[in-house]
Amino acid sequence: MNIGSVSLRDVPESDIERALALACLVFHESPDDERREQQQRTLSGCLRIGAYDGEELVGFAAAHPFTVSVPGGGDLSCPGLSYVSVAPTHRRRGVLSAMMAELFARCAGQGAPLAALWASEASIYGRFGFGPGTYGATVEIDSRRALALRISPDERPLHLLDTDSVPAVLAPYFETTRGPRAGRHARTQAWWREQWLTRKDEEDEDLSPPRVVTLGDPLAGYAIYRTKSGDWARDVPGLVSVEELEADTPEGAAALWRYLADIDLTGTVRAHGRPLDDPLLLFAADRDQVGVKSVEPALWVRLVDVRAALAARAWAAPVDVVLAVRDARLPANAGTFRLIASPDGFSYAPTDDAPDLSLEARDLATVYMAATPVAALVRAGLVAEHTQGAASMLDAALRTELVPHTGDTF
Ligand SMILES: CC(=O)SCCNC(=O)CCNC(=O)[C@H](O)C(C)(C)COP(=O)(O)OP(=O)(O)OC[C@H]1O[C@@H](n2cnc3c(N)ncnc32)[C@H](O)[C@@H]1OP(=O)(O)O
């Protein structure tokens, strides 16, 4: 790829400040000192690719050293791409494309079968083979009246947890939620502190520091939330902004939602990025009171090594299909392959047989976590089904008990 006078190299620690300055420029941000220091610490632990024009840093991309849960409870190395920035003076000449090629090469070098990101604009990353692997819903509760429930909430005591104790108390609990739900990152203690417990909310500085409420001892659930007082003169109620809520049982979840809805001087509970199968949406007695405001793609996934990625996930039912895969950016994935998989075995090998399904790598990424069925992509005209029933057979094999979900943004 010809990017003129620009060349790629690793960004040394001493250039992290310059990389952050570039990111601030392109994302129109001016973080305070506390946030800037936190970003420096985070970037210090990342793979950092820079595009230099002479000595000028004109492009930057970082990769967090994440692992992510995949269907069946396995954990795969999955670099999390972030801070992708190209200087306005150097756009649309292939700098991002070159950095992406370099990142894929590094993933392959590290034996990482997946890569993932959160997209600033959904139109950018499909061409690089990323597909929306998980989704999140924004759910809002009108809490000016008591939350109406069809089940009885768990009556065990609730406790407010000191934020210093959060990583130690919540980390083992959160870890148990990752196996059943694909798409969840392993969290280090530092990640808990830097991403979940920051004093200020990045999007809304009027929100309080995070509060953490736990249910039961031993722990049976928790919620992380922030609050904001209302503007009663303008009839704007106080807000409870829920960042995460996990519970062992529906009754436990009901207790936590009821607690959040009962907080005095607030009238709205808003939860971002909820799993699409959140039981609240079923056990709420009044769906006029509990609404889904939007559903958005969350984690965009790339199968860097299709065979290794498919081999690492579980298969819920037997499948035997021939896939014709197109992958312009990573040609090693392209070709015609017979996928034979079941709960007991897996093989994926080149074949000369006629394909049952033809699809692009980005579409394979879209169905990998099972948030979107193959049959839906066939109906959308994106996947070609040459053998009737092939998409349904593949969907039955890809199926997961719980809808995949990603809570961590990066
Ligand atoms: C994971 C994350 O960090 S998401 C954050 C992404 N960063 C931003 O949004 C910050 C502001 N934007 C930028 O810094 C840059 O414009 C970038 C990084 C989005 C693009 O960088 P560039 O070097 O201009 O991209 P490059 O020239 O390699 O273009 C690659 C392809 O993407 C397309 N593309 C680039 N930007 C966009 C865009 N904003 N919307 C749609 N398509 C785009 C190009 O047309 C090109 O398409 P082609 O391969 O079909 O010809």
Ligand as a Chemical Component Dictionary entry (heavy atoms), coordinates in Angstrom:
data_LIG
# 
_chem_comp.id                   LIG 
_chem_comp.type                 NON-POLYMER 
_chem_comp.pdbx_formal_charge   0 
_chem_comp.three_letter_code    LIG 
# 
loop_
_chem_comp_atom.comp_id 
_chem_comp_atom.atom_id 
_chem_comp_atom.alt_atom_id 
_chem_comp_atom.type_symbol 
_chem_comp_atom.charge 
_chem_comp_atom.model_Cartn_x 
_chem_comp_atom.model_Cartn_y 
_chem_comp_atom.model_Cartn_z 
_chem_comp_atom.pdbx_ordinal 
LIG C1  C1  C 0 -11.932 1.761  16.821 1  
LIG C2  C2  C 0 -11.908 3.249  16.886 2  
LIG O1  O1  O 0 -11.036 3.817  17.442 3  
LIG S1  S1  S 0 -13.175 4.083  16.130 4  
LIG C3  C3  C 0 -12.545 5.704  15.880 5  
LIG C4  C4  C 0 -12.192 6.018  14.459 6  
LIG N1  N1  N 0 -11.629 7.362  14.426 7  
LIG C5  C5  C 0 -12.339 8.484  14.185 8  
LIG O2  O2  O 0 -13.531 8.446  13.892 9  
LIG C6  C6  C 0 -11.581 9.775  14.329 10 
LIG C7  C7  C 0 -11.790 10.744 13.147 11 
LIG N2  N2  N 0 -11.463 10.144 11.866 12 
LIG C8  C8  C 0 -10.199 9.754  11.500 13 
LIG O3  O3  O 0 -9.228  9.856  12.254 14 
LIG C9  C9  C 0 -10.014 9.170  10.111 15 
LIG O4  O4  O 0 -10.881 9.842  9.214  16 
LIG C10 C10 C 0 -10.288 7.660  10.012 17 
LIG C11 C11 C 0 -9.387  6.935  10.993 18 
LIG C12 C12 C 0 -11.746 7.336  10.330 19 
LIG C13 C13 C 0 -10.026 7.203  8.580  20 
LIG O5  O5  O 0 -8.629  7.335  8.297  21 
LIG P1  P1  P 0 -8.076  7.430  6.788  22 
LIG O6  O6  O 0 -6.601  7.284  6.827  23 
LIG O7  O7  O 0 -8.621  8.660  6.153  24 
LIG O8  O8  O 0 -8.749  6.153  6.108  25 
LIG P2  P2  P 0 -8.243  5.449  4.763  26 
LIG O9  O9  O 0 -7.733  6.499  3.800  27 
LIG O10 O10 O 0 -7.311  4.336  5.063  28 
LIG O11 O11 O 0 -9.621  4.887  4.247  29 
LIG C14 C14 C 0 -9.962  3.543  4.342  30 
LIG C15 C15 C 0 -11.342 3.336  3.797  31 
LIG O12 O12 O 0 -12.289 3.785  4.757  32 
LIG C16 C16 C 0 -13.148 4.754  4.184  33 
LIG N3  N3  N 0 -13.423 5.728  5.228  34 
LIG C17 C17 C 0 -12.517 6.413  5.925  35 
LIG N4  N4  N 0 -13.146 7.208  6.820  36 
LIG C18 C18 C 0 -14.452 6.998  6.684  37 
LIG C19 C19 C 0 -15.596 7.526  7.322  38 
LIG N5  N5  N 0 -15.500 8.442  8.310  39 
LIG N6  N6  N 0 -16.793 7.080  6.933  40 
LIG C20 C20 C 0 -16.906 6.157  5.958  41 
LIG N7  N7  N 0 -15.849 5.634  5.309  42 
LIG C21 C21 C 0 -14.637 6.055  5.666  43 
LIG C22 C22 C 0 -12.365 5.324  3.036  44 
LIG O13 O13 O 0 -13.223 5.884  2.053  45 
LIG C23 C23 C 0 -11.639 4.111  2.516  46 
LIG O14 O14 O 0 -12.521 3.311  1.739  47 
LIG P3  P3  P 0 -12.008 2.328  0.558  48 
LIG O15 O15 O 0 -11.041 1.374  1.192  49 
LIG O16 O16 O 0 -13.258 1.676  0.095  50 
LIG O17 O17 O 0 -11.358 3.233  -0.416 51 
# 
loop_
_chem_comp_bond.comp_id 
_chem_comp_bond.atom_id_1 
_chem_comp_bond.atom_id_2 
_chem_comp_bond.value_order 
_chem_comp_bond.pdbx_ordinal 
LIG C1  C2  SING 1  
LIG C2  O1  DOUB 2  
LIG C2  S1  SING 3  
LIG S1  C3  SING 4  
LIG C3  C4  SING 5  
LIG C4  N1  SING 6  
LIG N1  C5  SING 7  
LIG C5  O2  DOUB 8  
LIG C5  C6  SING 9  
LIG C6  C7  SING 10 
LIG C7  N2  SING 11 
LIG N2  C8  SING 12 
LIG C8  O3  DOUB 13 
LIG C8  C9  SING 14 
LIG C9  O4  SING 15 
LIG C9  C10 SING 16 
LIG C10 C11 SING 17 
LIG C10 C12 SING 18 
LIG C10 C13 SING 19 
LIG C13 O5  SING 20 
LIG O5  P1  SING 21 
LIG P1  O6  DOUB 22 
LIG P1  O7  SING 23 
LIG P1  O8  SING 24 
LIG O8  P2  SING 25 
LIG P2  O9  DOUB 26 
LIG P2  O10 SING 27 
LIG P2  O11 SING 28 
LIG O11 C14 SING 29 
LIG C14 C15 SING 30 
LIG C15 O12 SING 31 
LIG C15 C23 SING 32 
LIG O12 C16 SING 33 
LIG C16 N3  SING 34 
LIG C16 C22 SING 35 
LIG N3  C17 SING 36 
LIG N3  C21 SING 37 
LIG C17 N4  DOUB 38 
LIG N4  C18 SING 39 
LIG C18 C19 SING 40 
LIG C18 C21 DOUB 41 
LIG C19 N5  SING 42 
LIG C19 N6  DOUB 43 
LIG N6  C20 SING 44 
LIG C20 N7  DOUB 45 
LIG N7  C21 SING 46 
LIG C22 O13 SING 47 
LIG C22 C23 SING 48 
LIG C23 O14 SING 49 
LIG O14 P3  SING 50 
LIG P3  O15 DOUB 51 
LIG P3  O16 SING 52 
LIG P3  O17 SING 53 
# 
